Amino acid sequence: MLIDSRLRSVHAPGGTDPDPEQRQLVQQLITSQGVEDVLDGACTLIFLYMKWLREAHEAHDKDVVEYVVPSLVTTLRRMTLSIPPETIPTMTGMVIAAAIGLSPTLWRRQYGDWKRTELTPLEATAFLLADHINRMTDDPNFATRMITEALTQLEATDEEDA
């Protein structure tokens, strides 16, 4: 929901900054779930987005790393106020790991704890991948709907197992 909220605020006429409601949502999420859970959630989104992108590109005999990663890196490099340049290799490595089917959370753990300077780049990476999917599908809600459907299927499976 955080990424969906951010997508809506960026694509709203005249809006790019998070509104006070979104800031409050972020604080509530971190308070209720804990930072580690939020970070794992962002990594899971990146994994699912890259899985979808990989399958979409493979259907056209294209390499997702070749077609998605360069534009992601270029965009992150242009976000000079929010994205420290030293965080871009980490985000790139994480996205490539996800592209080849590795868990971004497990990939990241080998390098130690998250640094405060990596939190905004992590959010931006998830946001940019969602936006990329929405533009590919020409549907401003596709990425959010995809995640919502995956969560619904997971809940149904959990209920069947209980």
N, C-alpha and C positions, 0 to 999 in steps of 0.2 A: 504494500500500500504506500510505503514511503516513496518508492521509485515512481509509482503511478501519480502520486501527488506532485512530485517534482516535475514529471513530464507535463502534467496539466499546467503547472505554473509557468514553465518555460514557453509553452506553446500558446498561452493565453495572450491576448493583445496587450502589448506593453509590459509584459511581466517576465522577469528572469530571477528576481530575488525571491527567496522563500518568504512567504507571508508569516505573520506571527502564529497563525494556526498550525502551519507546517512545522515551525520551530517547536511549538508545544507538543506536537505529535512525536517528533524525534525524541524530545526529552522524556515523554511518557514511555515510549518504546524502550529506550535505554534503561530507564528506571525499573520498568516492570519485567523486562527480559534479561537485563544484564548486558554488558558490552560484548562479552564473548559470544552470546547467542545472536546478537545483532550482526556481529562480524561473520559468524557462521552462516547466517541467513543471507547476507550479501554475497558470500562466496557460493552459496547454493544457487542463488539467482544467476550469477555469472556462469556457473556450470550448466544450468538448464538453458540459458540463452545460447551458450556456445554449442550445446548439443543440438538445439534446433537449427542454428546457423550451419553447423557442420552437415547435418542431414540435408538441409536445403541446398547447400552448395554441391554436395556430392551427387544430388539428383541431376545436376547440370554438369557433372564431371569437372567441378572446380574445387580448388583447395581453399578451405575456409581461412587458413592462416594467411595465405597469399592475398585474399580478397578482403578480409576484415581487419586484420592486425595493423597493416600500414595506415589505414584511415583512422583507426583508433589512436595510434601513437601520434599521428599528425595533429589530431584534435586535442589530445592531452597536452601536447607541446604548445599549442596555441593558448591554453588556459593558464597563462603565466601568473595570474594573481592567486589562483586556487591550487594549482598543481606544481609542487616543487619538482624540478627536473630530475632530481635523484630518485624520485618515487616511480618514474615512468618505467624503468627496467623491471621493477617488481610487478607492476600492473601488467606489463607485457608478458612476463614469464608466467604469471598466473593465468592469463587468458590463453596462452599457448598450451599450458598444462590442461586446462579445461577443454580446449579444442581437440586434444588427443585422448580425452576420456579420463584424465586424472582429476581427482578432487582438488579444487583450489585450496580448501582448508588444509588438507593433508600436505599438499605441496608447500604451502606457506609455513607450516609448522617446522619444517626442516631449517628454516632461517630464523627461528626465534619468535618472540612476541611481536605483535603489531606495534608499530610506532605511531605516536600521535599524528605525525606528518603524513601518514599513509591513509588515514581515515577518510579524508575528503577525496583523495584519488580513488579509493575503493568505491565510494558512493558514485563518483563521476563515471567510473568504468562500468558499473552496473547500469547506470542511467544511459550512457552512450550506446551500450549494447541493446538495451530495450528500445531506444530511439531508432537504432539501425534496423531492428526487426520491424518496427512500426512503419518505417519508410519503405522497406522492402515489400511489405504486404499491402502498402497503401491503406493502412487501417490504424488510426491513432490509438486504438485500445487493444491491439492484437497481443502484445507482450504481456500486458496485465491479465487479459483473458486466458492466455496460455498458462500462466502461473496459477490463476484461480482454478482452472480446470484440473491441473495437476494436484492441487491441494484437495479438491473435491474427491478425486479418484483415490487419493491416499486415505482420506477420512472414511470413504466407503469400504476400502480394503481393511482398515483397522476395525471397523464395526463388524465386518464379516468374521474376522479372526477372534473377536471377543466373545 
